[in-house]
Amino acid sequence: MSQAKPSVLLADDHPAILDKLSQLLSLDFEIAGAVSDGAAAVAAVARLHPDIVVMDRVDSKIVVLSALDDPVFVTCTLESGGNGYVLKSRMNSDLVFALREVLAGRIFQPGSEVGSKPHLAKH
């Protein structure tokens, strides 16, 4: 019995790059879709739920909203380029503040009061 390939969504504004990525990855991954801009990528992620997204760049700040209250996930999110991590259980009290902190160039994580740069532990 063979295992299903992980799915990947490709996003790039150059059709030739999308073609090359598809050729390069299609042996090892299921190509869930290929889109040409960020808005289409967001819509495709919501519709297709790929395992991974390959993009040429992300100009937006990223805040993760999660039910997982685990310092390892928070650290991994921030070390991977996320700008904030808000617990779903605290979204009523924290989400607006977190978004404002991130837009001001600060990091937000559970327990943040002023959105200062967190000390990131190695995992």
MOTA-V44368 format. One record per pair of residues at least 4 apart in sequence whose ideal C-beta (glycine too) atoms are under 8 Angstrom apart, sorted by the first residue. I is the first residue (numbers start at 1). J is the second residue. D is the distance in Angstrom with one decimal. If there is no record, write none. Layout:
i:I j:J d:D
i:I j:J d:D
This chain:
i:4 j:30 d:7.3
i:5 j:28 d:6.6
i:5 j:29 d:5.4
i:5 j:30 d:4.5
i:6 j:29 d:5.6
i:6 j:30 d:7.1
i:6 j:51 d:4.2
i:6 j:52 d:6.5
i:7 j:29 d:6.8
i:7 j:30 d:4.6
i:7 j:31 d:7.7
i:7 j:32 d:4.2
i:7 j:48 d:7.2
i:7 j:49 d:7.9
i:7 j:50 d:4.4
i:7 j:51 d:5.0
i:7 j:52 d:7.6
i:8 j:25 d:5.9
i:8 j:29 d:4.4
i:8 j:30 d:7.1
i:8 j:31 d:6.2
i:8 j:32 d:6.2
i:8 j:50 d:5.7
i:8 j:51 d:6.8
i:8 j:52 d:5.1
i:8 j:53 d:7.2
i:8 j:54 d:6.1
i:9 j:32 d:5.0
i:9 j:33 d:5.2
i:9 j:34 d:7.6
i:9 j:35 d:7.2
i:9 j:41 d:6.7
i:9 j:44 d:5.5
i:9 j:45 d:6.3
i:9 j:48 d:6.2
i:9 j:50 d:4.0
i:9 j:52 d:7.5
i:9 j:53 d:4.7
i:9 j:54 d:7.3
i:10 j:18 d:5.5
i:10 j:21 d:4.9
i:10 j:22 d:6.4
i:10 j:25 d:7.7
i:10 j:31 d:6.6
i:10 j:33 d:7.1
i:10 j:34 d:4.3
i:10 j:35 d:7.3
i:10 j:53 d:8.0
i:10 j:54 d:5.3
i:11 j:34 d:7.5
i:11 j:35 d:5.0
i:11 j:36 d:7.4
i:11 j:37 d:7.4
i:11 j:38 d:7.0
i:11 j:40 d:7.2
i:11 j:41 d:4.1
i:11 j:44 d:7.8
i:11 j:53 d:6.5
i:11 j:54 d:6.9
i:11 j:55 d:4.4
i:11 j:56 d:7.2
i:12 j:17 d:4.4
i:12 j:18 d:5.2
i:12 j:21 d:7.0
i:12 j:34 d:8.0
i:12 j:36 d:7.1
i:12 j:55 d:7.2
i:12 j:56 d:4.9
i:13 j:36 d:5.3
i:13 j:37 d:6.2
i:13 j:56 d:7.2
i:14 j:18 d:6.9
i:14 j:56 d:8.0
i:15 j:19 d:6.3
i:15 j:36 d:7.5
i:16 j:20 d:6.4
i:17 j:21 d:6.2
i:17 j:56 d:7.3
i:18 j:22 d:6.3
i:18 j:34 d:4.6
i:18 j:36 d:7.5
i:19 j:23 d:6.4
i:20 j:24 d:6.1
i:21 j:25 d:5.9
i:21 j:34 d:7.6
i:21 j:54 d:6.3
i:22 j:26 d:5.7
i:22 j:31 d:5.3
i:22 j:34 d:6.3
i:25 j:29 d:4.6
i:25 j:31 d:6.6
i:25 j:54 d:7.7
i:26 j:31 d:5.7
i:29 j:52 d:7.9
i:32 j:44 d:7.5
i:32 j:48 d:4.6
i:32 j:50 d:4.3
i:33 j:44 d:5.0
i:33 j:48 d:5.6
i:33 j:50 d:7.4
i:35 j:40 d:3.7
i:35 j:41 d:5.2
i:35 j:43 d:7.9
i:35 j:44 d:5.2
i:36 j:40 d:6.2
i:37 j:41 d:7.0
i:38 j:42 d:6.5
i:38 j:55 d:7.6
i:38 j:58 d:7.3
i:38 j:59 d:7.6
i:38 j:60 d:7.2
i:39 j:43 d:6.6
i:40 j:44 d:6.0
i:41 j:45 d:6.3
i:41 j:53 d:6.5
i:41 j:55 d:6.4
i:42 j:46 d:6.6
i:43 j:47 d:6.2
i:44 j:48 d:5.3
i:44 j:50 d:7.7
i:45 j:49 d:7.1
i:45 j:50 d:6.6
i:45 j:53 d:6.3
i:58 j:62 d:7.0
i:58 j:81 d:7.9
i:61 j:83 d:4.4
i:61 j:84 d:7.6
i:61 j:102 d:4.9
i:61 j:103 d:6.8
i:62 j:81 d:6.7
i:62 j:82 d:4.8
i:62 j:83 d:5.6
i:62 j:84 d:7.5
i:63 j:82 d:7.1
i:63 j:83 d:6.1
i:63 j:84 d:3.8
i:63 j:85 d:7.3
i:63 j:86 d:6.2
i:63 j:98 d:5.9
i:63 j:99 d:6.3
i:63 j:102 d:5.6
i:63 j:108 d:7.0
i:64 j:77 d:5.0
i:64 j:82 d:5.4
i:64 j:84 d:7.0
i:64 j:85 d:5.0
i:64 j:86 d:7.2
i:65 j:86 d:5.2
i:65 j:88 d:6.0
i:65 j:91 d:6.4
i:65 j:95 d:7.2
i:66 j:73 d:6.7
i:66 j:85 d:6.7
i:66 j:86 d:7.6
i:66 j:87 d:6.7
i:66 j:88 d:6.5
i:67 j:87 d:7.2
i:67 j:88 d:4.7
i:67 j:89 d:7.2
i:68 j:73 d:4.8
i:69 j:87 d:5.5
i:69 j:89 d:7.2
i:69 j:110 d:6.7
i:70 j:74 d:7.0
i:71 j:75 d:6.1
i:71 j:121 d:7.4
i:72 j:76 d:6.2
i:72 j:123 d:5.2
i:73 j:77 d:6.2
i:73 j:85 d:7.6
i:74 j:78 d:6.5
i:74 j:85 d:4.7
i:74 j:109 d:5.3
i:74 j:110 d:6.4
i:75 j:79 d:5.9
i:75 j:120 d:5.3
i:75 j:121 d:5.6
i:75 j:123 d:5.7
i:76 j:80 d:6.0
i:76 j:123 d:6.2
i:77 j:82 d:4.0
i:77 j:85 d:5.0
i:78 j:82 d:5.4
i:78 j:83 d:7.8
i:78 j:85 d:6.8
i:78 j:107 d:6.3
i:78 j:109 d:6.6
i:78 j:118 d:6.4
i:78 j:120 d:5.9
i:79 j:120 d:5.5
i:83 j:102 d:4.4
i:83 j:107 d:6.1
i:83 j:108 d:7.3
i:84 j:98 d:4.8
i:84 j:99 d:7.5
i:84 j:101 d:6.9
i:84 j:102 d:4.7
i:84 j:107 d:6.5
i:84 j:108 d:3.7
i:84 j:109 d:6.9
i:85 j:108 d:7.0
i:85 j:109 d:5.0
i:85 j:110 d:6.5
i:86 j:90 d:6.7
i:86 j:91 d:5.8
i:86 j:94 d:5.2
i:86 j:95 d:5.3
i:86 j:98 d:4.9
i:86 j:108 d:6.9
i:86 j:110 d:7.6
i:87 j:91 d:7.2
i:87 j:94 d:7.2
i:87 j:110 d:5.4
i:90 j:94 d:4.5
i:90 j:95 d:8.0
i:90 j:110 d:7.1
i:91 j:95 d:4.4
i:93 j:97 d:7.8
i:94 j:98 d:5.3
i:94 j:108 d:7.6
i:94 j:110 d:7.8
i:95 j:99 d:6.4
i:96 j:100 d:6.5
i:97 j:101 d:6.2
i:97 j:108 d:7.4
i:97 j:115 d:7.9
i:98 j:102 d:6.3
i:98 j:108 d:3.9
i:98 j:112 d:7.5
i:98 j:115 d:7.7
i:99 j:103 d:6.3
i:100 j:104 d:6.3
i:101 j:106 d:4.5
i:101 j:107 d:7.5
i:101 j:108 d:4.6
i:101 j:112 d:7.0
i:101 j:114 d:8.0
i:101 j:115 d:3.3
i:102 j:106 d:6.7
i:102 j:107 d:7.4
i:102 j:108 d:5.8
i:102 j:115 d:7.6
i:104 j:115 d:7.2
i:106 j:114 d:7.6
i:106 j:115 d:3.5
i:106 j:116 d:6.7
i:106 j:117 d:7.3
i:107 j:112 d:7.5
i:107 j:115 d:6.3
i:107 j:116 d:7.3
i:107 j:117 d:5.5
i:107 j:118 d:5.7
i:108 j:112 d:4.9
i:108 j:115 d:5.1
i:109 j:118 d:5.3
i:112 j:116 d:7.2
i:112 j:118 d:7.6
